[in-house]
Each structure stands twice: as structure tokens, then as C-alpha cells.
Amino acid sequence: MTDALDWTRPDEHPDWLAEPTRAALDGLAEGDRDRVRVAEIDPELADTAAFCERYGMPLETSANCVVLAAKRGGEVTYAACMVLATQRADVNGMVRRHLGARKISFAPMEEATGLTGMEYGGITPFGLPEGWPVLVDKAVVDTPSVVVGSGLRRSKLYVPGPLVGGLPGAEVLPLVKE
């Protein structure tokens, strides 16, 4: 963690969390919940690179969550994908094949925010809609702690990497092209 941020327990500042995120954190086992921290940030610095630069966090300690729309036979299904900020998921290769999609793309902003109940730039794997696959790159799980969104642009979560891999719907896979 960095001294530039005041990391605190999420239950001390529930207003720093989107409603779905708050509910997901409340549903964690007590031991897991005790290891999660939240910090308020400047919402203009929610994007990973700007956040890391301003608050002194190494990029390799941040993980990004993107919402994907997978299409097959006229049907659209949604999934989330988590990779470290220093990496890029092989969305059109590994991820598309794993989801059995003919075509895959990043979900449009209005769909992503409307379906998740979270703000664009703050989407997190904590509190995604039930039934969504959450594809987590193995490097995220292998990182002792990562910074992820809180569901809002004005705060971030600091969580154990292995906890992300244990979320409902999570599948730990090698998502990055070697």
C-alpha cells in the first residue's frame, strides 16, 4: 500500500462503494472481508495509469476489470475479464474461445454500467450480476494484493489477489498471450 492514500475498512465508508459492491463485500466470509480495504480518490484519476502515477502505486499492483459481450447465434451473454494493468487479455483468442462465442467485444459503456449498477471506470469483480463468468488471469491471483475498482470512480479497493480468484463465477485461467 502507499502512504498517499488512507486505506480503511469498507464498512467504515460504505458510501465509497457502489451498492452491488457493498452487498458483495458484506457477503464475504469474515476473514476475507477483514482483508479488504477502500480508499477515496479523485474521480478524475480513476483510470489506472493516472491513478498509479498520482498515488504512487506500481502498475503491476493494479488489476483491470472489463465487461465483455459475447455473441453466438444472435444471443448475447456477458462476462467480466480481470488482468493486471501491465498485461492485455487475449480477448479475441483465448477469451472468445473459452466463452464459446463467435464474436466478442467490449460491452458498450451504457450496457456495462446499466447491467452492473457501477460507474464506468470503476467496474469491479465484486458485485457483478449473478451468473456472469468472471475470467481472472492467473497473474492476478498470484499477486499478493491488487488494487481494483469499487464500483464508483471516486474510490478503489485493495484486496488479496487470491480473493479475486475465489469470487462467485470466477474462473482462473491464463488469459494473456505469451
N, C-alpha and C positions, 0 to 999 in steps of 0.2 A: 504494500500500500504506500501511498505518498502522503506526506505531511500537508500537501496543498489542498487536501480535501478532508472534511470532517465526516469520516465513516461512522455510522451508527446503526443500531438495530432497526430493522424496518418497522417494528411495532411502535417505536418511538416517534416515527414520522410517516404514518400511513398515507398522508396527503402527498407524499413524494412518489406514490405508486399508482399506476392505473388500476382500476377496480379488478380486472381479471388477474393482474399480477398479485395484488394484495390477497385475493382469495386463494391463489395457488400457493403463496408463501405460508398462509395460515394453515393450509392442508399438509404442509411438510411435517415429517416426524420432528419432534422437539430437538433432537441432536443436530439434525440438518438445518432447521430453522435458526438455531443459535450460531451457525457458521456463516450466515448471510448478513451482509452489511449494505447500507444505502448511503449515498451522498448526494446532496443538492449541487447542481452545476448550472452554469449559464446555458440556457436553452439554445443560444446561438452557436454553442460549441458542442452540440450533441453528436455531430458527425465524428467518427472515430479518430481520424487524423488530427482534427482541430482539438478534440478533447485531450488526446495523448500529449500533444505539443504544449497546450496551456497548463495541464495539470501534472506534467512530468511522469506520465505512465508510459512504459515501453509498449510499442505496438504489439509485441508478442504476448502481452498480458490481456489484450482485448479480443473478444470474440464477437463476430457479427452474426445477426440473425436475419435472414431474408425469407420472405414468403414467396413461394413458387406456385404457379398454376400449371398443372399437368393435364394435358388433353389427350383423350383417346376415344375414338368413335363418337364424337360430339359431346362427350361428358367431360366436365372439368372437375378435378379434385385438387385440393390444396395441401401443401406440405411446407414445413419450415426447414431451413438448412443452416447449420452452425459451423463456421470455420474461424480459425484465428485471423485476426486482421492482417497478418503478414502473408496470408495464403488466399488462393481463389479456388472455390469449389468447381469441379468439372461438371457443371450443370447440364450441358448438352450431351455429355457422355455418360459417366457413371451414375449421376443422379437420375437422369431421364430413364436409363435402362432399369435402375433399381425400382423406380416407381411404375415401370411398365407403360410409360407414356410414349405416344407417337411424337408429340411436340411438348416442349416445356418452355416456360418463360417466367420472368419475374412478374408477380401479380401487380396490376396497376395500383397506384397509391390508394385510390379511393376504395378498391376492393380489399386491399391489405388492412387498411385502418378500419373499415366498416366491419369486416369479418372478425378481427381480433379485439376490437374495442381499445386499441392502443394508438398512440401517435406515430406518424411516420418519422423515422429516425430514432425511435425509442422502442421499437418492437423487440420483444424478448421471448425466450422459450418458456418463461414462467407465465402460465395462464393462457396458452393458446387454446383454440377450440378443441373440445373433446373429439378424439378420433383422428386428429391430424397426425401424420407421421412427423417426427422431429428427427431429422437426419443430422447426426453430430459427428464431425470429423474426429478421428481418434486423437489427434493432437490437442484438441480442446480438453478431452478427458484426461490426457496425460499432463496437462498444465495444472500445477497445484491450485492456483486461484486465477480467475479471469474476471474481467470487467465486461458486463453485458448491459443491455438496456433495462429500463424499469417499467416500460410501457408508456412513459412520458419523456419528453425531450429535456426536462429540467432536472433529471436525476439519473444516476447509474447504480447498478448493483455490483457488488464484489462478492463472488461466490466460488466455492471449490469447483474446479473443473470436473472432477468425477461426479459431482451432484448433477451437473447438466446432463451427463450421460445416463443418469438414473431417473430422469423425469418421465411422466406418463407419455407413452408414444415414442420415446427416444429409441433410436437405433444407432449404435456406434459403428461407423464404417470408415474406410479410407476414402474420403471424398475429394482429395486433391490429386491432380495428375502428378505423377513422379517425374 
